[in-house]
Structures are given as structure tokens and as C-alpha cells.
Amino acid sequence: MHDLIQQISDKFRARFGVEPLLVMSPGRVNLIGEHTDYNEGFVLPAAIDKAVVFAVAPRQDTVCHFVSQDYGQEFRCDLHELGRSPLRWPDYLEGVIDQFVRNGYAVRGFQCVFGGNIPIGAGMSSSAALEGGLAFAVNEMFRLKIDSLTLVKLAQKAENKFVGVHCGIMDQFINIHGLEKKVLKLDCRSLEFEYFPFERPDLRIVVCDSLVRRELASSEYNVRRRQCEEGVEVLKKYAPGIRSLRDVGFCLLEEHRADLDPVVYRRCDYVIRENIRVEEACRDLLTGDFKSFGERMGASHAGLRDGYEVSSPELDALVEAAAKVEGVLGARMMGAGFGGCVISLVEEGAVPELRERVSRDYQASFGRTPNIHVIRIEAGTHVI
């Protein structure tokens, strides 16, 4: 990361001639707890050592001038004339500015150079790194003293309201709240959170990108959401106090299984089991039982494949290839599904064999080699 920080800071000084404030904003992985967020359940994400670096400095007018190192493009906008851009990448940044303006914060224009090494479209949330990183940088630059949870909500609203993607809050939350060598258990209903240690030095997290873009993910995500809501509406007739699948236990679900469409039943069953897996995985971390943790990752993938039906042949193949390697403790698809990536928990000595096995098997089945990233758990967004 040192070279990236140097490149961004040097480019800023050369372009604008002043010293910048430097902010690092990481991507994220989610170790377990998939499709539980919009059911008011639990997730277990961590910030990672792939990040976007921002160099910023204030102006005296209302113009915001962005320079993208990765795209080789520049973009200017005015605080009072914000609108969607055909370049697309400025939307994530303008959306953040829009939220500051709408909420009446005392901001001015500023200069910004940014660039990063988070793989785009691989499920490591480069969009939240842009949003959370800029929100954090603006807060620091203008000394607004906004608390971290408000920054998280502001960054999420930037994507919901301006970009038009109805994401949950997990990505922005871990972007701001991540800690080195810690995973964060987030209650997606109350937004209460708790850190758990992830400190075994011989373990690595490996993310294998299937290179399949998630064209079906948005539409099928909405279908799954409706199916879960349908299950809740049926079960509410028998237990009026429930608000979401978070409140449903197996006894209630099984007792009224005949009232549910079989597909809706499978969706509900998966979500209930996945919430339990998150709780059990946290206990595994407290006792250092990474073998059990890995087994829960495998069970999570099986549920996503068979119960929630959001996997794909490519994702299944990556999980199956990883499972053949001794020293891989667990693997599962990560994200909305229908493409994207697989996350694996791997003993350090097994990483070379994992790379070789996954690349060979995937090439044989699909005619291409996946991108493979070995990552560490690092701190959330911070001033460098």
C-alpha cells in the first residue's frame, strides 16, 4: 500500500500544488451471514487490506474537482448543481456530497485525487470504499465532528438515493468500523455490533473471483426479499409479534410448513439457519476453533446453493475445487450470488496448492482462470 499512497499524494501535489489530507478506505469481506441483512439478522464482515486512497484539500468556492487515478479521468461538479454523470464513477462521490448538502452541513468545494487496488465487481465492495472514504475525508477536512454511525448512514443513503442501488448497511458499516485482526458481528436490526478476534497467524483469507458478473443478482435479490416477506406475512397470522425472519424459530416454521409455498419455506429455512450459523461462528472464534468455523462456511454455501438458490455452476465449482485441497478449512460463495466470488479460509502453507488446483479445475470447466486474492484483515477507514 505504501506505493499506492505515494502515487496518490505525489499526483495531488503535482496537480494542485498544496499538501493533502490522506485517507485510506478499505474494501471488505463477509465471512458468514449472507442474505440475512434485509431480514434484520446478523452478518460477520471484516475490513481488508485492499483499499482506496484519497488525497483531499479544501477550496474557497463551491466546486468539487475529482481526479481518478485508475480511470485516468477528471470530473468537476458544483455543490449546488449535482447530477448523475455518464462516467458513472462520479455518482458514488456526488451522492456523498449530496447528502452533506441535504443535511445542512457546512461544506465547501475541495480538490480530490483518489485511486485504489480493490478489484472492481469482485464482491469486495469498492463502492462502499468510495462512499465511506469520501464521507470520512469530508468530515475530517471541514472538522464537522460527525459521529461514525451518522457517517455510515450518510454513505449508505448516497448509494440508495443518488446512485439508486438499494443496498443494506453492512458494507458502509464495516468500512467505517473495521479493526485490524477483528471481525465485526453486526445486528442489522438494532445496528449494535461486537468485535471478535481473528488472530491465528497461519491462516489466510483467499477470495477467488469467478469473473462472472452478477447480471441476475439484482432482480433475483428482489425476488428473494419478497419471498422472505411472504413467509413472514403467513407466519404473522400465528405469531403477531414477529417483524421479520429474525424473530422466527424452527418450531414456528415447521408447525406451519403446510401453509407456506415450498419455495418460500426453503428461503425461510435458510435464513433462520444462517443466523444461527453466525452466532455459532462467533463462539468458534472465541475458542479459536477455526475448523468448526470453516465447516459452518461450507454449510452456509450448501444452504445458499440448495435452499436459497443463489449460487451458480461457476461458484459451486470454485467451492468444490477448494474443498479438495488439504488445509482449506472452509469455502463459500460471498455476496448476492449468480456470479462474483468465493471466500475461503486457508492455512498459509496450502495457499499455493489452492491457487494451482482452483486455477486448473476452473480453466478445465469454464475456459478461463479466476482472479485469486490473498487478503488480510485490516482497520477501517482512517487518516494516514
Secondary structure, 3 states (H helix, E strand, C coil): CHHHHHHHHHHHHHHHCCCCEEEEEEEEEECCCCCCHHHCCEECEEEEEEEEEEEEEECCCCEEEEEECCCCEEEEEECCECCCCCCCHHHHHHHHHHHHHHCCCCCCCEEEEEEECCCCCCCCCHHHHHHHHHHHHHHHHCCCCCCHHHHHHHHHHHHHHHHCCCCCCHHHHHHHHCCCCEEEEEECCCCCEEEEECCCCCEEEEEEECCCCCCCHHHHHHHHHHHHHHHHHHHHCCCCCCCCHHHCCHHHHHHCHHHCCHHHHHHHHHHHHHHHHHHHHHHHHHHCCHHHHHHHHHHHHHHHHHCCCCCCHHHHHHHHHHHCCCCEEEEEEECCCCCCEEEEEEEHHHHHHHHHHHHHHHHHHHCCCCEEEEECECCCCEEC
